[in-house]
Amino acid sequence: MSNLKLAVEVVSAHNLMPRHGQGTTSAYVEFLFDGHRAQTSEVRDVNPVWNETIFFDVSDANRLRDLVVEANVFHNGNANSTTFLGKVCLPGTLFVPCSDAVVSRHPLKKRGIFCFSRVKRELVLKAFLTGNHYLANPNQSQPSVNHEAQSESHEPPKVMRLPRPSDYLPKETSPYLGGGHVVRGRFVRGDSPVISTHELVETMHYLFVRVVKALDLSCRDTYVEVKVGNYKEITRNLERKQNPEWNEVFAFPKENLQSSVLDVVVKDKELVDGDFVGSVQFALNEVPNRVPPDSPVPPERHQVVDKDGKKKKKGELMLAVWYGTQADEAFPNAWYSDVILPADTSSAAYTHVRSKVYPSPRLWYARVNVIEARDLVVPDTSRIPVAYASIQIGHQCLKTKEVQSLNPMWNEELMLVTAEPFDDQHLIVSVEDHVCPEETLGRISIALNSVERCGESADDDADDDQIICGQWFNLDMSLSNVMERDIDHKFSRRIHLHVCLDGGYHLLDDSSNYCNDLQQPVGVLKLGVLNAKDLMPMKTETGKATTDSYCVAKYGDKWVRTRTITNSTSPKYNEPYTWEVYDPVSFLTVGVFHNGQIGNSSGKKDKEIGKVRIRISTLESDRLYTHSYPLLSVSSSGVKKTGELHLAIRYSCISFVNLMLIYSQPISVKIQPGTLWDQAVLVVADRLAQVEPPLGKEVVEYMYSDAADVHAWSLRRGKANFFRMMSFSPPFISVLKWFEEVCAWRSLIITVLVHVLFVMLVCTPELTLSTVFLYTFVIGIWNFRDRPRHPPHVDTRLSHADYPHPDELDEEFDTFPTSQKNDILRMRYDRLRSIAGRIQTVMGDVAMIGEKIQELCSWRDPRATFIFITFCLFVAIVLFVTPLKAVVIVAGFYLMRHPRFRRRQQMPSVLANFYRRLPTKEGYIS
């Protein structure tokens, strides 16, 4: 390893912004270089002097000129809060040997355009290259990066290794897929390309063996064993059948076959002299190849032979053997030999490793308007019941308010979520007494398949205005009331309800930004789940940390699941899937999970590893995106990379005109309340858990988790949203800075051209809007060459997850209610009060601006109002007698006048002084 090092000598700083009440600042300098971080000690002074040197290892001398040293100056405040004071960037071209290095002064700059830190003066630095571990001046000391004094050894201080930003970004790849070599989003086919139905995945060749049935076998407990090389698979046992029929398919990866012969052996567990019945042998070089859409290979009868190779008089085995790929129709239902399961694994566990396509259930609102109840009867006639109505569908239950009356009036609308089919689903409405909750005053059960439906078409406006008529239902008394009171209540105990199933909210289980809910498809989305690598180990098998992983992809109302690859942290799936796209403003979600239903972890929940979300509207039509996406997870310990997922994605447009019209149509799905959203997720999870192989509730909730967590409090997300809001200001600030340069006459040519353009626009105002839109068009065309080439992914810098404060993460992932100690809660409460105080101040400033404008004509300040209305009268007379164009030209020329005609000391304008003196209501707040 090279011993080349970069030394940065921090001498001092001058005229820093005071931060303490005594006019001082606790300043320190933090350095970032090639993924390394180090910082100096803290000095309490506005002119701090450090005289410290920081060393960094140079990993590659050839890249040195492309690297940059970033020196950030911070003030360390109370409660571990830091304030940015300024930064200096030293490019690699300035790095010279120690003998040629000189101490130089560098002005401190702002972090960005939208940062409003008041930065002053300069930082004195000296950067040089050295090949030894010694300082240029032996009398100077070396600071430690953890604020502790370094020992007297001459070794440079150890710096903390930071994750490289490139590790958290998608990486474009150029794999060889079924359609050819992918280069810059296009297929480059060979001289004689093979057109594959699985273009977006790597072609994987398998040896398929279909065991159909056996004929004329007098066996009691029959099964078939298929052996090729080191692979061995067996069928299920069939007892007491002379012609057992299995119809099972086995798939063996061709690249791992270590034999030239395939053996298919028929065995019987109840034989006394051994379990061998007969066998059939195939030479692998004679096995035919099949590529869809070729017709399937038909099964043939083969005479079984004994151990000596002689054909038996009776006994035949019907088999089909062929070479194919994962495009074969038999592949989804085949038993995969590359899925290694424990020997004691039950046959039911095999269903948990297969791939599957899940249709999402059609969700409906059950809208129940509880109007009133009549003639309630209670066992104790001396009191009036405190009645409330309860409605229930499955595990969902809602209640009305409590009313003390024998004829309570509620008039409340309650909403539950249900899904098709409605067979064996009932809406249970019961009236209960708050004083005696164990006693039910009446109950009615309504079959959902008999309830009237409305809003079945999202585009049908007539359904939205459909009126559902109310209906009176007789309430059945509880068994105890019937036994205690022998009275005829034929016309008693009724409840008035409006019940309907509202289907106008398709896919209400998802947020409107994640839905795919229109009627006519405008495109086709193709996904190829290629492979994953460096997945986080989830279990230990024979002393080796490994993972049993599978992928789940969701788009619209279709879920897909790949097969499980066992005992591998770098699995290869190579499974393609296709969706119809109804709205490009939607998301494709792909998650990676550890299968907890097989092996030692059988019966446990599946654990999430990570997921990727891709917005379809960000994809170019007919462009193939092959990227390796990092799987990131944020926890109380910080952001963590749990692996990488390699995907191939292509969006194809069916109709360009319909696609453009989609952007003019409203989003059909409305944003739903949180309770209904949770109910819908539970309904979908319950339905998908009933399919084989089932999708666990934890899998469904994790795939929907992004839409649910945005409402939880997080200081980290609060910062991210604040800086997202502040990111709007740089374009406006850039325009203001450019206009200041024009007014300052920095460039005579530009200023003159601006004057000419200004006069042209004033004289021909009809060209103003045309000029603005033409300029916007030119900007859009100019930015086309710099358009994003990669699908968007999780941005750790935008999320403020790259260097978060540990306490902020601990607060974000704290339980509800909290489980922290009082001291920590007090500190967090004080921090929250401080943030809320700043927000309160900003709200007061915004209100002050509006109040001053409002007080111009209110005569709250008589003199200010008199001056304002007099000025308005004068302006009205001037504008009446003077052409408007002349007034605008004079005002513009006055605003852009030469600095020679300005006052030397820039003072606030007369209008600004008058505005600041206007009254506000701030003094009336106690």
Buried (B, 14 or more C-beta within 10 A) or exposed (E): EEEBBBBBBBBBBBEBBBBEEEEBBBBBBBBBBBBBBBBBBBBEBBBBEBBBBBBBBBBEEEEBEEBEBEBBBBBBEEEEEBBBBBBBEBEBEBBEEBEEBEEBBBEBEBEEBBBEBEBBBBBBBBBBBBEEEBBBEEEEBBBBBEEEEBEEEEEBBBBEEEBEEEEBBBBBBEBEBBBBBBEEBEBEEEEEEEEBBBBBBBBBBBBBBBBBBBBEBEBEBBBBBBBBBEBEBBBEBBEEBEEBEBEBBBBBBBEEBEEEEBBBBBBBEEEEEEBBBBBBEBEBEEBEEBBBEEEBBEBEEBBBBEEEEEEBEEBBBBBBBBBBBBBBEBBBEBBBBBBBBEEEBEEEBBEBBBBBEBEBBBBBBBBBBBBBBBEBBBBEEEEBBBBBBBBBBBEBEBBBEBBEEBEBEBEBEBBBBBBBEBEEBBBBBBBBBEBBEEBBBBBBEBEBBEBEBBBBEBEEEEBEEBEBEEEEBEBBBBEEBEEEBEEEBEEBBBBBBBBBBBBBBBBBBBBBBBBBBBEEBBBBBBBBBBBBBEBBBBBEBEEEEBBBBBBBBBBBBBBBBBBBBBBBBBBBBBBBBBBBBBBBBBBBBBBBBBBBBBBEBBEBBBBBBBBBBBBBBBBBEEBBBBBBBBBBBBEEEBBBBBBBBBBBBBBBBBEEEBBEEBEEEEBBBEEBEEEBBBBBBBBBBBBBEEBEBBBBBBBBBBBBBBBBEEEEEBBBBEBBEEBEEBEEBEEEEEEEEEEEEBBEBEEEEEBEEBBEEBBEBBEEEEEEEEEEEEEEEEEEEEEEEEEEEEBEBBBBEEBBBBEBBEBBBBBBEBEEEEEBEEEBEEBBEEBEEEEEEEEEEEEBEEBBEEBBEEBBEEEBBEEBBEBBEEEEEEEEEEEEEEEEEEBBBEEBEEEBEEEEEEEEEEEEEEEEEBBEEBBBEEEEEE
